[in-house]
Amino acid sequence: MAFFSRGTSLFRCSLAVCAVSCVAAGLAEAQAPQQRPTDAQVDRFVRDLLGKMTLDEKIGQMEQAAGQPMYTPPAKQDELTRSGSVGSFLFTTDPVRINELQKIAVEQSRLKIPLLFGYDVIHGFRTIYPIPLAMASSWDPALVEKGQSMAAREARSAGVHWAFAPMVDIARDARWGRIMESAGEDPVLGEAIAAAQVRGFQGAYVGEPGHLISSVKHFAGYGAAEGGRDYDSSNISDDLLYNVYLRPYHAGVKAGTATLMSAYMDLNSVPATGNKWLLTDVLRKEWGFKGWVVSDWDAVKSLQVHGLAESPADAAARAANAGVNMEMTSSTYRETLKQSVAAGTISAATIDDLVRPMLATKYRMGLFTNPYVDLAAYKAAQVTAEQRTAARIAAEQSAVLLRNEGEALPLHKSVKAVAVIGPLADSKLDIMGSWAIHGDRNDSVTVLQGLREKLTGAQVTYTIGVEIERGSATIFDEQVVPEKLTLTTPEAKATEFAHALDLAKAADTVVMVLGEAQTMNGENASRASITLPGEQERLLEAVVATGKPVVLVVMTGRPVNLTWANEHVPAILNVWYPGTEGGHAVANLLVGDVNPSGHLPVTWPRDAGQEPLYYNQNIPQNPENVAQRYWDIPSTPLFPFGYGLSYSKFTVGAAVVSGSVTASGNVTVSVPVTNTSGVRGATVVQMYTHQRAGSAARPRRELKEFAKVTVGAGETKTISLTMPAKDLTYWSAASHSWVLEPGTFDVWVGLDSAASQHGEFSLTK
Ligand code: NOJ
């Protein structure tokens, strides 16, 4: 879906010529295409350019305008560009239009500074990859890095320079719609996935050809929204902030992200976008961040809504003084910062400091040399076979087998009659997931299609059984058109329901594909309940009651309530939203051509009432006094963090711990992992520690190391996980400082956070 269907092509044939002749005339230093400049060259270029800029032009570089015509009409976009009043557009993805705007910028604006185009490349551009929560379920940073580098390549070919990703917010609450965009609840897994995404987007350095710059978001604490309600306040203790929430952002910074995005919500009552402590003291001074910060959409103006600022001018000055370099969509910078410099509420030197890294990034990215899209290369780069293969593999590695009683899976390829039932089984839209806004549903392979292609010898029947409401989510100016409900009368609903049962009865095996419509999660899509929407649970129960073997494929952006299913359905495969190639991946998994190996990056609750539910709480899980905190349900999760089955069977033998360590030493834990089955497979070996006593209570378990390992049929592998003792450092709420405290530590190794192989070691001075 492109946002611009208009578009006269001024550039179709003349890019190469234009690239060299029309850019950066009169500027200090021309840049050879794809040549990596030295830091000294960048500094010199930026100093010279800044020296030529008026205050208005500097403030223009701090403006990011919405590229959708409904927000910024094209004529206005042209005029802003021509007058040097804008540094970046977001949501312009039509390469023809990108070339038009770049031509105006580099031929008609006084200083010929090219534009930067940003977009939500969250889990793919045109080829849609599994949602980020799914990618994290692979526990495979290399796979995650590859996925984002593929997405970067596709987006960059369209002229997009900047991904508003990765979202690294820790998410401990399934009610929060944006949990789908996260890497889950754990800081250590979150750090690994955050860094992998930054590497994938950016490549080895900012400006590497075929890559984008990344934006680690939403700084900071957006995932802790009260009640899982999107945009609500986050109240996070210093303990949790330092030990949990801030860590993945810091990992993204260490991985070299060029930008961060400041969050909408207030963090402990100070809105993140006006939070100087966060954006300057922590980010720049403590972490040494040298890049730049963009606000979230309208977040600067919203400082008034939050009651931090009394006027647009106050909001702009507060955000800029706090350290927000670029304002997304609201234009308080453009409208007020000049007067604020005159009034002395912000200094000219601060403006220079904010502009410098943005000019440097444009230079590093080679835009002063060639800002244009090669339209032929763009077309050739979309949804290629290579993209499809990478997306399929990613989907295969992200699925989590939650249950497989009596080896109900894999399906025998010789099966003769399969009924595929459910509202998500053949939905080309839902399988892409949320944040697939540039994806084209016509590219999608559904589960039904995948199974029909795979089971060529079987009769594969299909019906939806029930419909689910999709609502009508509006994503910016793009209406996600809900697939129309067709069952509008009680009679039609009853007939369809009965038809599904008839198909189930006539089949040897039933594959039910149930879950959430993709509009039910993502931004602005929290849920108070996490039950299967609509009549899906009733349908599931009725199909199971037919006595036919049932396999449940769950397609969702958050953990949903599977309590009944977990007691009555022999096989449950959670595929999240697997993306463009989802149908092929799911079919491969269901028939055993691929062995499931994903593990949960979030604790799977029984019910929404348990949320927030996470494994690394402080109170030990003592069944005697903790498991029954609720009157009506157990307080334990349905599936623990880190959990995932396989068609292989793994056992983990006794843990051998290396012994006591000093602060500069390493702790190594080794376990034999045996695959007792006849099927080669992969699993995730996880190491957790617990500090028995110290200046502050510590989580009952904390993930420290993990490794995804493949073990052959009947094979035993000894897996050693090594943790530097300094990783036991934590921020103590007692001393308000980072501490590494000598003492005794428990260690567990296993295949999820309930791991039972236990050892201990001591940390000595
Ligand atoms: C608002 C979202 O919070 C943010 O994640 C996104 O990048 C921007 N809109 C731009 O679409």
Boltz pocket constraint, residues with backbone or C-beta under 6 A from the ligand:
constraints:
  - pocket:
      binder: B
      contacts: [[A, 90], [A, 120], [A, 164], [A, 217], [A, 296], [A, 297], [A, 523]]
      max_distance: 6.0
